[in-house]
């Protein structure tokens, strides 16, 4: 069972074992029949979810034979927001409460997907990756909810490249819509055109900073100097901002990395404190080093 990042507003939950379901939901090959027994996917949409992400998730699930459900969570989100608004005596708005309004959507998805996993006696899979873990780009007890995190040991850029390879080399054409989309949490209003890299930085740079910092063990100043030498297309101030942002997010999010679902050590390093990289939950946050940049 996999948590969905978002989804179009489709209220009715559907099961591919339902005889009334469209024929393209029924397994057609032995591989699809096997996947149908092993993998259940659920897509939990809000008003901030797009049709593109819903269709990409559904097409992929259908193409491999996975069971696929979808439902909306707007009612649950509105209920929690309303409770806190009444408690505080004020409205929660995107101008004043951006992060909190994003996080509640991710957290509201957890109880339903856990219930589905428990009812089916399944492991709940979370899709956190190493890049997101490094900077805490996740909602604890939301999209991090799960029994195991298979790709938490590899970076987001590798995941994107692997998915494109799986489509072209292995013939998984159900990935075509997934590969055409920019990674996005879809937690802000659609008009904001939220993407992961707009929130953070280009994943290629994030991964390079991560490796220089915690595999090569370079200081923030040495990391910046290395990036300046390697990335002439970027302005110095832009690279300086990315380095500062990485170290600040890294330092304040160690508590999240301590609580990620168990993962596999698939690369020559990872950021899992249980198997490779220890870091204090409370620290100076590289304050002096970053001030010196």
Helices and strands as residue ranges (DSSP letters): G 23-25, H 30-38, E 40-45, H 51-64, E 67-72, H 74-88, H 98-119, H 130-135, E 148-149, H 156-168, G 173-175, H 176-180, G 190-192, H 196-199, H 203-214, H 220-230, H 236-252, H 254-257, E 262-263, H 287-291
